[in-house]
Amino acid sequence: MTEQIEDIVKISSKGQIIIPKCVREKLGLQTGEKLLVVSRDGEILLRKTKKLSIADLAEKLEAQALKQNIDVDKIIDEAVEWARRSK
């Protein structure tokens, strides 16, 4: 992974930054595209998000649920019950 300083940006009063045009063009960033914000060891990293299909997303969620011993079926049942009560 190569690291290159591209520019220095300032945070606005709303907490916004402007990604320099040369960086947006280099990375192919488009207006409205979502970026993942990661904080690590006192740094802020912006990463392009990957577009996942529903099946890919479900597979990733299932893997994480298994790792953390989460009963997904129970959570779904609780969510459905909550939605029914909320009507």
PyMOL Python script that loads the backbone (N, CA, C, O; Angstrom):
from pymol import cmd

cmd.read_pdbstr("""\
ATOM      1  N   MET A   1       0.856  -1.176   0.000  1.00  0.00           N
ATOM      2  CA  MET A   1       0.000   0.000   0.000  1.00  0.00           C
ATOM      3  C   MET A   1       0.898   1.234   0.000  1.00  0.00           C
ATOM      4  O   MET A   1       1.702   1.425   0.913  1.00  0.00           O
ATOM      5  N   THR A   2       0.758   2.059  -1.017  1.00  0.00           N
ATOM      6  CA  THR A   2       1.563   3.274  -1.078  1.00  0.00           C
ATOM      7  C   THR A   2       0.774   4.433  -0.512  1.00  0.00           C
ATOM      8  O   THR A   2      -0.437   4.544  -0.700  1.00  0.00           O
ATOM      9  N   GLU A   3       1.486   5.284   0.179  1.00  0.00           N
ATOM     10  CA  GLU A   3       0.863   6.439   0.812  1.00  0.00           C
ATOM     11  C   GLU A   3       1.463   7.687   0.197  1.00  0.00           C
ATOM     12  O   GLU A   3       2.680   7.796   0.047  1.00  0.00           O
ATOM     13  N   GLN A   4       0.608   8.618  -0.155  1.00  0.00           N
ATOM     14  CA  GLN A   4       1.087   9.851  -0.769  1.00  0.00           C
ATOM     15  C   GLN A   4       0.284  11.015  -0.222  1.00  0.00           C
ATOM     16  O   GLN A   4      -0.947  10.979  -0.230  1.00  0.00           O
ATOM     17  N   ILE A   5       0.965  12.047   0.253  1.00  0.00           N
ATOM     18  CA  ILE A   5       0.267  13.239   0.714  1.00  0.00           C
ATOM     19  C   ILE A   5      -0.204  13.995  -0.514  1.00  0.00           C
ATOM     20  O   ILE A   5       0.595  14.351  -1.380  1.00  0.00           O
ATOM     21  N   GLU A   6      -1.506  14.237  -0.587  1.00  0.00           N
ATOM     22  CA  GLU A   6      -2.099  14.885  -1.745  1.00  0.00           C
ATOM     23  C   GLU A   6      -2.355  16.368  -1.510  1.00  0.00           C
ATOM     24  O   GLU A   6      -2.162  17.189  -2.406  1.00  0.00           O
ATOM     25  N   ASP A   7      -2.791  16.705  -0.294  1.00  0.00           N
ATOM     26  CA  ASP A   7      -3.189  18.083  -0.009  1.00  0.00           C
ATOM     27  C   ASP A   7      -3.501  18.180   1.483  1.00  0.00           C
ATOM     28  O   ASP A   7      -3.514  17.173   2.190  1.00  0.00           O
ATOM     29  N   ILE A   8      -3.749  19.388   1.946  1.00  0.00           N
ATOM     30  CA  ILE A   8      -4.216  19.623   3.307  1.00  0.00           C
ATOM     31  C   ILE A   8      -5.602  20.232   3.189  1.00  0.00           C
ATOM     32  O   ILE A   8      -5.813  21.160   2.409  1.00  0.00           O
ATOM     33  N   VAL A   9      -6.555  19.708   3.966  1.00  0.00           N
ATOM     34  CA  VAL A   9      -7.927  20.220   3.918  1.00  0.00           C
ATOM     35  C   VAL A   9      -8.312  20.743   5.290  1.00  0.00           C
ATOM     36  O   VAL A   9      -7.711  20.379   6.300  1.00  0.00           O
ATOM     37  N   LYS A  10      -9.321  21.602   5.311  1.00  0.00           N
ATOM     38  CA  LYS A  10      -9.795  22.214   6.546  1.00  0.00           C
ATOM     39  C   LYS A  10     -11.217  21.720   6.820  1.00  0.00           C
ATOM     40  O   LYS A  10     -12.014  21.549   5.897  1.00  0.00           O
ATOM     41  N   ILE A  11     -11.517  21.497   8.085  1.00  0.00           N
ATOM     42  CA  ILE A  11     -12.855  21.057   8.477  1.00  0.00           C
ATOM     43  C   ILE A  11     -13.740  22.291   8.628  1.00  0.00           C
ATOM     44  O   ILE A  11     -13.368  23.257   9.296  1.00  0.00           O
ATOM     45  N   SER A  12     -14.923  22.247   7.995  1.00  0.00           N
ATOM     46  CA  SER A  12     -15.862  23.374   8.087  1.00  0.00           C
ATOM     47  C   SER A  12     -16.566  23.359   9.438  1.00  0.00           C
ATOM     48  O   SER A  12     -16.415  22.415  10.214  1.00  0.00           O
ATOM     49  N   SER A  13     -17.334  24.405   9.714  1.00  0.00           N
ATOM     50  CA  SER A  13     -18.088  24.477  10.974  1.00  0.00           C
ATOM     51  C   SER A  13     -19.126  23.358  11.076  1.00  0.00           C
ATOM     52  O   SER A  13     -19.589  23.035  12.170  1.00  0.00           O
ATOM     53  N   LYS A  14     -19.489  22.766   9.932  1.00  0.00           N
ATOM     54  CA  LYS A  14     -20.431  21.635   9.916  1.00  0.00           C
ATOM     55  C   LYS A  14     -19.715  20.287   9.976  1.00  0.00           C
ATOM     56  O   LYS A  14     -20.356  19.239   9.891  1.00  0.00           O
ATOM     57  N   GLY A  15     -18.385  20.311  10.125  1.00  0.00           N
ATOM     58  CA  GLY A  15     -17.628  19.064  10.183  1.00  0.00           C
ATOM     59  C   GLY A  15     -17.341  18.470   8.819  1.00  0.00           C
ATOM     60  O   GLY A  15     -16.983  17.296   8.724  1.00  0.00           O
ATOM     61  N   GLN A  16     -17.491  19.252   7.761  1.00  0.00           N
ATOM     62  CA  GLN A  16     -17.287  18.759   6.401  1.00  0.00           C
ATOM     63  C   GLN A  16     -15.880  19.071   5.910  1.00  0.00           C
ATOM     64  O   GLN A  16     -15.250  20.038   6.341  1.00  0.00           O
ATOM     65  N   ILE A  17     -15.402  18.228   4.997  1.00  0.00           N
ATOM     66  CA  ILE A  17     -14.140  18.498   4.315  1.00  0.00           C
ATOM     67  C   ILE A  17     -14.390  18.420   2.813  1.00  0.00           C
ATOM     68  O   ILE A  17     -15.372  17.828   2.364  1.00  0.00           O
ATOM     69  N   ILE A  18     -13.500  19.017   2.053  1.00  0.00           N
ATOM     70  CA  ILE A  18     -13.567  18.906   0.595  1.00  0.00           C
ATOM     71  C   ILE A  18     -12.416  18.009   0.159  1.00  0.00           C
ATOM     72  O   ILE A  18     -11.254  18.285   0.460  1.00  0.00           O
ATOM     73  N   ILE A  19     -12.743  16.947  -0.543  1.00  0.00           N
ATOM     74  CA  ILE A  19     -11.718  16.068  -1.091  1.00  0.00           C
ATOM     75  C   ILE A  19     -11.220  16.735  -2.367  1.00  0.00           C
ATOM     76  O   ILE A  19     -12.010  17.000  -3.274  1.00  0.00           O
ATOM     77  N   PRO A  20      -9.923  17.008  -2.449  1.00  0.00           N
ATOM     78  CA  PRO A  20      -9.399  17.715  -3.626  1.00  0.00           C
ATOM     79  C   PRO A  20      -9.785  17.034  -4.936  1.00  0.00           C
ATOM     80  O   PRO A  20      -9.851  15.808  -5.021  1.00  0.00           O
ATOM     81  N   LYS A  21     -10.038  17.856  -5.956  1.00  0.00           N
ATOM     82  CA  LYS A  21     -10.479  17.362  -7.258  1.00  0.00           C
ATOM     83  C   LYS A  21      -9.504  16.333  -7.829  1.00  0.00           C
ATOM     84  O   LYS A  21      -9.929  15.327  -8.397  1.00  0.00           O
ATOM     85  N   CYS A  22      -8.198  16.578  -7.682  1.00  0.00           N
ATOM     86  CA  CYS A  22      -7.215  15.634  -8.237  1.00  0.00           C
ATOM     87  C   CYS A  22      -7.348  14.257  -7.583  1.00  0.00           C
ATOM     88  O   CYS A  22      -7.147  13.237  -8.242  1.00  0.00           O
ATOM     89  N   VAL A  23      -7.684  14.223  -6.297  1.00  0.00           N
ATOM     90  CA  VAL A  23      -7.861  12.949  -5.587  1.00  0.00           C
ATOM     91  C   VAL A  23      -9.156  12.289  -6.040  1.00  0.00           C
ATOM     92  O   VAL A  23      -9.184  11.083  -6.288  1.00  0.00           O
ATOM     93  N   ARG A  24     -10.244  13.080  -6.152  1.00  0.00           N
ATOM     94  CA  ARG A  24     -11.531  12.522  -6.613  1.00  0.00           C
ATOM     95  C   ARG A  24     -11.376  11.906  -7.994  1.00  0.00           C
ATOM     96  O   ARG A  24     -11.893  10.821  -8.260  1.00  0.00           O
ATOM     97  N   GLU A  25     -10.662  12.602  -8.870  1.00  0.00           N
ATOM     98  CA  GLU A  25     -10.465  12.086 -10.234  1.00  0.00           C
ATOM     99  C   GLU A  25      -9.590  10.836 -10.232  1.00  0.00           C
ATOM    100  O   GLU A  25      -9.891   9.860 -10.921  1.00  0.00           O
ATOM    101  N   LYS A  26      -8.513  10.868  -9.460  1.00  0.00           N
ATOM    102  CA  LYS A  26      -7.586   9.735  -9.396  1.00  0.00           C
ATOM    103  C   LYS A  26      -8.284   8.471  -8.904  1.00  0.00           C
ATOM    104  O   LYS A  26      -8.014   7.374  -9.392  1.00  0.00           O
ATOM    105  N   LEU A  27      -9.191   8.635  -7.927  1.00  0.00           N
ATOM    106  CA  LEU A  27      -9.886   7.484  -7.345  1.00  0.00           C
ATOM    107  C   LEU A  27     -11.236   7.191  -7.997  1.00  0.00           C
ATOM    108  O   LEU A  27     -11.899   6.212  -7.655  1.00  0.00           O
ATOM    109  N   GLY A  28     -11.639   8.048  -8.939  1.00  0.00           N
ATOM    110  CA  GLY A  28     -12.918   7.826  -9.619  1.00  0.00           C
ATOM    111  C   GLY A  28     -14.118   8.062  -8.731  1.00  0.00           C
ATOM    112  O   GLY A  28     -15.151   7.415  -8.903  1.00  0.00           O
ATOM    113  N   LEU A  29     -14.000   8.989  -7.773  1.00  0.00           N
ATOM    114  CA  LEU A  29     -15.127   9.284  -6.872  1.00  0.00           C
ATOM    115  C   LEU A  29     -16.167  10.126  -7.584  1.00  0.00           C
ATOM    116  O   LEU A  29     -15.835  11.084  -8.281  1.00  0.00           O
ATOM    117  N   GLN A  30     -17.417   9.766  -7.406  1.00  0.00           N
ATOM    118  CA  GLN A  30     -18.525  10.466  -8.048  1.00  0.00           C
ATOM    119  C   GLN A  30     -19.370  11.189  -7.001  1.00  0.00           C
ATOM    120  O   GLN A  30     -19.399  10.788  -5.837  1.00  0.00           O
ATOM    121  N   THR A  31     -20.049  12.242  -7.411  1.00  0.00           N
ATOM    122  CA  THR A  31     -20.961  12.964  -6.531  1.00  0.00           C
ATOM    123  C   THR A  31     -21.998  11.995  -5.963  1.00  0.00           C
ATOM    124  O   THR A  31     -22.591  11.209  -6.701  1.00  0.00           O
ATOM    125  N   GLY A  32     -22.209  12.056  -4.663  1.00  0.00           N
ATOM    126  CA  GLY A  32     -23.202  11.205  -4.011  1.00  0.00           C
ATOM    127  C   GLY A  32     -22.675   9.844  -3.594  1.00  0.00           C
ATOM    128  O   GLY A  32     -23.358   9.105  -2.885  1.00  0.00           O
ATOM    129  N   GLU A  33     -21.476   9.508  -4.025  1.00  0.00           N
ATOM    130  CA  GLU A  33     -20.893   8.215  -3.655  1.00  0.00           C
ATOM    131  C   GLU A  33     -20.614   8.195  -2.155  1.00  0.00           C
ATOM    132  O   GLU A  33     -20.225   9.212  -1.580  1.00  0.00           O
ATOM    133  N   LYS A  34     -20.808   7.060  -1.534  1.00  0.00           N
ATOM    134  CA  LYS A  34     -20.589   6.933  -0.094  1.00  0.00           C
ATOM    135  C   LYS A  34     -19.175   6.436   0.174  1.00  0.00           C
ATOM    136  O   LYS A  34     -18.638   5.602  -0.555  1.00  0.00           O
ATOM    137  N   LEU A  35     -18.588   6.975   1.244  1.00  0.00           N
ATOM    138  CA  LEU A  35     -17.262   6.556   1.679  1.00  0.00           C
ATOM    139  C   LEU A  35     -17.361   6.003   3.088  1.00  0.00           C
ATOM    140  O   LEU A  35     -18.169   6.467   3.892  1.00  0.00           O
ATOM    141  N   LEU A  36     -16.550   5.024   3.378  1.00  0.00           N
ATOM    142  CA  LEU A  36     -16.472   4.449   4.705  1.00  0.00           C
ATOM    143  C   LEU A  36     -15.490   5.291   5.508  1.00  0.00           C
ATOM    144  O   LEU A  36     -14.382   5.557   5.043  1.00  0.00           O
ATOM    145  N   VAL A  37     -15.884   5.715   6.717  1.00  0.00           N
ATOM    146  CA  VAL A  37     -15.027   6.517   7.585  1.00  0.00           C
ATOM    147  C   VAL A  37     -14.512   5.599   8.688  1.00  0.00           C
ATOM    148  O   VAL A  37     -15.294   5.011   9.435  1.00  0.00           O
ATOM    149  N   VAL A  38     -13.190   5.483   8.783  1.00  0.00           N
ATOM    150  CA  VAL A  38     -12.558   4.601   9.757  1.00  0.00           C
ATOM    151  C   VAL A  38     -11.614   5.430  10.618  1.00  0.00           C
ATOM    152  O   VAL A  38     -10.824   6.214  10.093  1.00  0.00           O
ATOM    153  N   SER A  39     -11.690   5.262  11.937  1.00  0.00           N
ATOM    154  CA  SER A  39     -10.705   5.909  12.810  1.00  0.00           C
ATOM    155  C   SER A  39      -9.777   4.821  13.334  1.00  0.00           C
ATOM    156  O   SER A  39     -10.223   3.765  13.781  1.00  0.00           O
ATOM    157  N   ARG A  40      -8.469   5.101  13.270  1.00  0.00           N
ATOM    158  CA  ARG A  40      -7.480   4.100  13.672  1.00  0.00           C
ATOM    159  C   ARG A  40      -6.221   4.798  14.164  1.00  0.00           C
ATOM    160  O   ARG A  40      -5.603   5.578  13.439  1.00  0.00           O
ATOM    161  N   ASP A  41      -5.857   4.510  15.388  1.00  0.00           N
ATOM    162  CA  ASP A  41      -4.614   5.043  15.953  1.00  0.00           C
ATOM    163  C   ASP A  41      -4.474   6.550  15.751  1.00  0.00           C
ATOM    164  O   ASP A  41      -3.412   7.024  15.348  1.00  0.00           O
ATOM    165  N   GLY A  42      -5.528   7.301  16.026  1.00  0.00           N
ATOM    166  CA  GLY A  42      -5.473   8.753  15.914  1.00  0.00           C
ATOM    167  C   GLY A  42      -5.561   9.274  14.495  1.00  0.00           C
ATOM    168  O   GLY A  42      -5.342  10.463  14.264  1.00  0.00           O
ATOM    169  N   GLU A  43      -5.876   8.414  13.538  1.00  0.00           N
ATOM    170  CA  GLU A  43      -5.996   8.821  12.135  1.00  0.00           C
ATOM    171  C   GLU A  43      -7.436   8.617  11.658  1.00  0.00           C
ATOM    172  O   GLU A  43      -8.178   7.805  12.210  1.00  0.00           O
ATOM    173  N   ILE A  44      -7.809   9.360  10.637  1.00  0.00           N
ATOM    174  CA  ILE A  44      -9.097   9.176   9.973  1.00  0.00           C
ATOM    175  C   ILE A  44      -8.802   8.687   8.571  1.00  0.00           C
ATOM    176  O   ILE A  44      -8.044   9.319   7.835  1.00  0.00           O
ATOM    177  N   LEU A  45      -9.395   7.565   8.197  1.00  0.00           N
ATOM    178  CA  LEU A  45      -9.220   7.017   6.860  1.00  0.00           C
ATOM    179  C   LEU A  45     -10.560   7.051   6.138  1.00  0.00           C
ATOM    180  O   LEU A  45     -11.592   6.727   6.725  1.00  0.00           O
ATOM    181  N   LEU A  46     -10.547   7.435   4.888  1.00  0.00           N
ATOM    182  CA  LEU A  46     -11.737   7.373   4.047  1.00  0.00           C
ATOM    183  C   LEU A  46     -11.504   6.263   3.034  1.00  0.00           C
ATOM    184  O   LEU A  46     -10.475   6.241   2.359  1.00  0.00           O
ATOM    185  N   ARG A  47     -12.439   5.356   2.927  1.00  0.00           N
ATOM    186  CA  ARG A  47     -12.313   4.251   1.976  1.00  0.00           C
ATOM    187  C   ARG A  47     -13.516   4.212   1.063  1.00  0.00           C
ATOM    188  O   ARG A  47     -14.646   4.461   1.485  1.00  0.00           O
ATOM    189  N   LYS A  48     -13.260   3.897  -0.195  1.00  0.00           N
ATOM    190  CA  LYS A  48     -14.363   3.679  -1.122  1.00  0.00           C
ATOM    191  C   LYS A  48     -15.119   2.437  -0.668  1.00  0.00           C
ATOM    192  O   LYS A  48     -14.517   1.456  -0.231  1.00  0.00           O
ATOM    193  N   THR A  49     -16.417   2.487  -0.774  1.00  0.00           N
ATOM    194  CA  THR A  49     -17.212   1.318  -0.412  1.00  0.00           C
ATOM    195  C   THR A  49     -17.352   0.421  -1.629  1.00  0.00           C
ATOM    196  O   THR A  49     -17.381   0.887  -2.768  1.00  0.00           O
ATOM    197  N   LYS A  50     -17.437  -0.858  -1.367  1.00  0.00           N
ATOM    198  CA  LYS A  50     -17.653  -1.808  -2.448  1.00  0.00           C
ATOM    199  C   LYS A  50     -19.145  -2.035  -2.579  1.00  0.00           C
ATOM    200  O   LYS A  50     -19.857  -2.139  -1.580  1.00  0.00           O
ATOM    201  N   LYS A  51     -19.611  -2.110  -3.802  1.00  0.00           N
ATOM    202  CA  LYS A  51     -21.025  -2.393  -4.011  1.00  0.00           C
ATOM    203  C   LYS A  51     -21.228  -3.894  -3.887  1.00  0.00           C
ATOM    204  O   LYS A  51     -20.642  -4.685  -4.625  1.00  0.00           O
ATOM    205  N   LEU A  52     -22.072  -4.262  -2.934  1.00  0.00           N
ATOM    206  CA  LEU A  52     -22.341  -5.671  -2.669  1.00  0.00           C
ATOM    207  C   LEU A  52     -23.755  -6.030  -3.091  1.00  0.00           C
ATOM    208  O   LEU A  52     -24.676  -5.220  -2.990  1.00  0.00           O
ATOM    209  N   SER A  53     -23.908  -7.237  -3.557  1.00  0.00           N
ATOM    210  CA  SER A  53     -25.255  -7.727  -3.827  1.00  0.00           C
ATOM    211  C   SER A  53     -25.883  -8.094  -2.482  1.00  0.00           C
ATOM    212  O   SER A  53     -25.186  -8.221  -1.475  1.00  0.00           O
ATOM    213  N   ILE A  54     -27.180  -8.259  -2.479  1.00  0.00           N
ATOM    214  CA  ILE A  54     -27.875  -8.668  -1.262  1.00  0.00           C
ATOM    215  C   ILE A  54     -27.321 -10.012  -0.775  1.00  0.00           C
ATOM    216  O   ILE A  54     -27.159 -10.222   0.427  1.00  0.00           O
ATOM    217  N   ALA A  55     -27.035 -10.907  -1.702  1.00  0.00           N
ATOM    218  CA  ALA A  55     -26.508 -12.225  -1.330  1.00  0.00           C
ATOM    219  C   ALA A  55     -25.129 -12.092  -0.668  1.00  0.00           C
ATOM    220  O   ALA A  55     -24.850 -12.757   0.329  1.00  0.00           O
ATOM    221  N   ASP A  56     -24.269 -11.227  -1.228  1.00  0.00           N
ATOM    222  CA  ASP A  56     -22.943 -11.005  -0.635  1.00  0.00           C
ATOM    223  C   ASP A  56     -23.071 -10.428   0.765  1.00  0.00           C
ATOM    224  O   ASP A  56     -22.377 -10.848   1.691  1.00  0.00           O
ATOM    225  N   LEU A  57     -23.972  -9.455   0.907  1.00  0.00           N
ATOM    226  CA  LEU A  57     -24.165  -8.822   2.201  1.00  0.00           C
ATOM    227  C   LEU A  57     -24.693  -9.831   3.220  1.00  0.00           C
ATOM    228  O   LEU A  57     -24.222  -9.871   4.357  1.00  0.00           O
ATOM    229  N   ALA A  58     -25.662 -10.640   2.818  1.00  0.00           N
ATOM    230  CA  ALA A  58     -26.223 -11.655   3.714  1.00  0.00           C
ATOM    231  C   ALA A  58     -25.149 -12.651   4.151  1.00  0.00           C
ATOM    232  O   ALA A  58     -25.115 -13.071   5.307  1.00  0.00           O
ATOM    233  N   GLU A  59     -24.282 -13.021   3.226  1.00  0.00           N
ATOM    234  CA  GLU A  59     -23.196 -13.960   3.543  1.00  0.00           C
ATOM    235  C   GLU A  59     -22.232 -13.356   4.573  1.00  0.00           C
ATOM    236  O   GLU A  59     -21.817 -14.033   5.514  1.00  0.00           O
ATOM    237  N   LYS A  60     -21.886 -12.088   4.389  1.00  0.00           N
ATOM    238  CA  LYS A  60     -20.981 -11.416   5.328  1.00  0.00           C
ATOM    239  C   LYS A  60     -21.626 -11.276   6.708  1.00  0.00           C
ATOM    240  O   LYS A  60     -20.976 -11.498   7.730  1.00  0.00           O
ATOM    241  N   LEU A  61     -22.902 -10.908   6.730  1.00  0.00           N
ATOM    242  CA  LEU A  61     -23.604 -10.772   8.006  1.00  0.00           C
ATOM    243  C   LEU A  61     -23.719 -12.113   8.724  1.00  0.00           C
ATOM    244  O   LEU A  61     -23.549 -12.194   9.940  1.00  0.00           O
ATOM    245  N   GLU A  62     -24.005 -13.154   7.965  1.00  0.00           N
ATOM    246  CA  GLU A  62     -24.121 -14.485   8.569  1.00  0.00           C
ATOM    247  C   GLU A  62     -22.787 -14.922   9.166  1.00  0.00           C
ATOM    248  O   GLU A  62     -22.755 -15.489  10.258  1.00  0.00           O
ATOM    249  N   ALA A  63     -21.690 -14.664   8.464  1.00  0.00           N
ATOM    250  CA  ALA A  63     -20.370 -15.037   8.964  1.00  0.00           C
ATOM    251  C   ALA A  63     -20.059 -14.302  10.265  1.00  0.00           C
ATOM    252  O   ALA A  63     -19.539 -14.900  11.208  1.00  0.00           O
ATOM    253  N   GLN A  64     -20.372 -13.015  10.319  1.00  0.00           N
ATOM    254  CA  GLN A  64     -20.133 -12.242  11.541  1.00  0.00           C
ATOM    255  C   GLN A  64     -21.026 -12.728  12.684  1.00  0.00           C
ATOM    256  O   GLN A  64     -20.587 -12.821  13.830  1.00  0.00           O
ATOM    257  N   ALA A  65     -22.269 -13.034  12.361  1.00  0.00           N
ATOM    258  CA  ALA A  65     -23.193 -13.527  13.392  1.00  0.00           C
ATOM    259  C   ALA A  65     -22.694 -14.845  13.978  1.00  0.00           C
ATOM    260  O   ALA A  65     -22.761 -15.055  15.189  1.00  0.00           O
ATOM    261  N   LEU A  66     -22.199 -15.724  13.123  1.00  0.00           N
ATOM    262  CA  LEU A  66     -21.666 -17.002  13.607  1.00  0.00           C
ATOM    263  C   LEU A  66     -20.439 -16.789  14.488  1.00  0.00           C
ATOM    264  O   LEU A  66     -20.284 -17.444  15.519  1.00  0.00           O
ATOM    265  N   LYS A  67     -19.567 -15.867  14.074  1.00  0.00           N
ATOM    266  CA  LYS A  67     -18.365 -15.563  14.864  1.00  0.00           C
ATOM    267  C   LYS A  67     -18.728 -15.068  16.252  1.00  0.00           C
ATOM    268  O   LYS A  67     -18.063 -15.397  17.234  1.00  0.00           O
ATOM    269  N   GLN A  68     -19.783 -14.279  16.326  1.00  0.00           N
ATOM    270  CA  GLN A  68     -20.166 -13.653  17.590  1.00  0.00           C
ATOM    271  C   GLN A  68     -21.277 -14.419  18.310  1.00  0.00           C
ATOM    272  O   GLN A  68     -21.828 -13.948  19.306  1.00  0.00           O
ATOM    273  N   ASN A  69     -21.596 -15.604  17.792  1.00  0.00           N
ATOM    274  CA  ASN A  69     -22.612 -16.461  18.407  1.00  0.00           C
ATOM    275  C   ASN A  69     -23.959 -15.740  18.553  1.00  0.00           C
ATOM    276  O   ASN A  69     -24.597 -15.796  19.605  1.00  0.00           O
ATOM    277  N   ILE A  70     -24.372 -15.070  17.487  1.00  0.00           N
ATOM    278  CA  ILE A  70     -25.638 -14.329  17.476  1.00  0.00           C
ATOM    279  C   ILE A  70     -26.690 -15.185  16.775  1.00  0.00           C
ATOM    280  O   ILE A  70     -26.441 -15.727  15.698  1.00  0.00           O
ATOM    281  N   ASP A  71     -27.856 -15.303  17.386  1.00  0.00           N
ATOM    282  CA  ASP A  71     -28.966 -16.064  16.813  1.00  0.00           C
ATOM    283  C   ASP A  71     -29.763 -15.143  15.887  1.00  0.00           C
ATOM    284  O   ASP A  71     -30.652 -14.413  16.326  1.00  0.00           O
ATOM    285  N   VAL A  72     -29.427 -15.194  14.602  1.00  0.00           N
ATOM    286  CA  VAL A  72     -30.040 -14.297  13.618  1.00  0.00           C
ATOM    287  C   VAL A  72     -31.545 -14.549  13.505  1.00  0.00           C
ATOM    288  O   VAL A  72     -32.327 -13.604  13.404  1.00  0.00           O
ATOM    289  N   ASP A  73     -31.944 -15.807  13.523  1.00  0.00           N
ATOM    290  CA  ASP A  73     -33.375 -16.121  13.417  1.00  0.00           C
ATOM    291  C   ASP A  73     -34.162 -15.491  14.566  1.00  0.00           C
ATOM    292  O   ASP A  73     -35.272 -14.997  14.370  1.00  0.00           O
ATOM    293  N   LYS A  74     -33.585 -15.511  15.749  1.00  0.00           N
ATOM    294  CA  LYS A  74     -34.250 -14.907  16.911  1.00  0.00           C
ATOM    295  C   LYS A  74     -34.388 -13.398  16.720  1.00  0.00           C
ATOM    296  O   LYS A  74     -35.435 -12.822  17.013  1.00  0.00           O
ATOM    297  N   ILE A  75     -33.329 -12.766  16.229  1.00  0.00           N
ATOM    298  CA  ILE A  75     -33.366 -11.312  15.995  1.00  0.00           C
ATOM    299  C   ILE A  75     -34.419 -10.965  14.951  1.00  0.00           C
ATOM    300  O   ILE A  75     -35.154  -9.990  15.107  1.00  0.00           O
ATOM    301  N   ILE A  76     -34.492 -11.757  13.890  1.00  0.00           N
ATOM    302  CA  ILE A  76     -35.497 -11.516  12.839  1.00  0.00           C
ATOM    303  C   ILE A  76     -36.896 -11.671  13.413  1.00  0.00           C
ATOM    304  O   ILE A  76     -37.765 -10.837  13.160  1.00  0.00           O
ATOM    305  N   ASP A  77     -37.122 -12.733  14.184  1.00  0.00           N
ATOM    306  CA  ASP A  77     -38.436 -12.946  14.810  1.00  0.00           C
ATOM    307  C   ASP A  77     -38.817 -11.771  15.710  1.00  0.00           C
ATOM    308  O   ASP A  77     -39.962 -11.320  15.699  1.00  0.00           O
ATOM    309  N   GLU A  78     -37.849 -11.276  16.489  1.00  0.00           N
ATOM    310  CA  GLU A  78     -38.115 -10.142  17.366  1.00  0.00           C
ATOM    311  C   GLU A  78     -38.434  -8.883  16.556  1.00  0.00           C
ATOM    312  O   GLU A  78     -39.314  -8.108  16.931  1.00  0.00           O
ATOM    313  N   ALA A  79     -37.726  -8.681  15.456  1.00  0.00           N
ATOM    314  CA  ALA A  79     -37.967  -7.517  14.607  1.00  0.00           C
ATOM    315  C   ALA A  79     -39.350  -7.577  13.965  1.00  0.00           C
ATOM    316  O   ALA A  79     -40.049  -6.567  13.888  1.00  0.00           O
ATOM    317  N   VAL A  80     -39.737  -8.750  13.510  1.00  0.00           N
ATOM    318  CA  VAL A  80     -41.069  -8.918  12.906  1.00  0.00           C
ATOM    319  C   VAL A  80     -42.147  -8.660  13.944  1.00  0.00           C
ATOM    320  O   VAL A  80     -43.134  -7.982  13.661  1.00  0.00           O
ATOM    321  N   GLU A  81     -41.964  -9.198  15.149  1.00  0.00           N
ATOM    322  CA  GLU A  81     -42.926  -8.989  16.228  1.00  0.00           C
ATOM    323  C   GLU A  81     -43.025  -7.506  16.581  1.00  0.00           C
ATOM    324  O   GLU A  81     -44.124  -6.983  16.763  1.00  0.00           O
ATOM    325  N   TRP A  82     -41.878  -6.827  16.679  1.00  0.00           N
ATOM    326  CA  TRP A  82     -41.867  -5.398  16.967  1.00  0.00           C
ATOM    327  C   TRP A  82     -42.615  -4.622  15.881  1.00  0.00           C
ATOM    328  O   TRP A  82     -43.392  -3.718  16.186  1.00  0.00           O
ATOM    329  N   ALA A  83     -42.381  -4.977  14.613  1.00  0.00           N
ATOM    330  CA  ALA A  83     -43.043  -4.282  13.501  1.00  0.00           C
ATOM    331  C   ALA A  83     -44.553  -4.490  13.552  1.00  0.00           C
ATOM    332  O   ALA A  83     -45.317  -3.562  13.284  1.00  0.00           O
ATOM    333  N   ARG A  84     -44.979  -5.683  13.890  1.00  0.00           N
ATOM    334  CA  ARG A  84     -46.428  -5.964  13.998  1.00  0.00           C
ATOM    335  C   ARG A  84     -47.068  -5.150  15.122  1.00  0.00           C
ATOM    336  O   ARG A  84     -48.171  -4.628  14.960  1.00  0.00           O
ATOM    337  N   ARG A  85     -46.382  -5.042  16.258  1.00  0.00           N
ATOM    338  CA  ARG A  85     -46.916  -4.280  17.392  1.00  0.00           C
ATOM    339  C   ARG A  85     -46.938  -2.780  17.093  1.00  0.00           C
ATOM    340  O   ARG A  85     -47.762  -2.048  17.641  1.00  0.00           O
ATOM    341  N   SER A  86     -46.046  -2.331  16.239  1.00  0.00           N
ATOM    342  CA  SER A  86     -45.918  -0.898  15.960  1.00  0.00           C
ATOM    343  C   SER A  86     -46.985  -0.383  15.007  1.00  0.00           C
ATOM    344  O   SER A  86     -47.129   0.829  14.849  1.00  0.00           O
ATOM    345  N   LYS A  87     -47.726  -1.264  14.377  1.00  0.00           N
ATOM    346  CA  LYS A  87     -48.747  -0.826  13.395  1.00  0.00           C
ATOM    347  C   LYS A  87     -49.907  -0.165  14.059  1.00  0.00           C
ATOM    348  O   LYS A  87     -50.845   0.259  13.384  1.00  0.00           O
TER     349      LYS A  87
END
""", "prot")
cmd.dss("prot")
cmd.show_as("cartoon", "prot")
cmd.util.cbc("prot")
cmd.orient("prot")
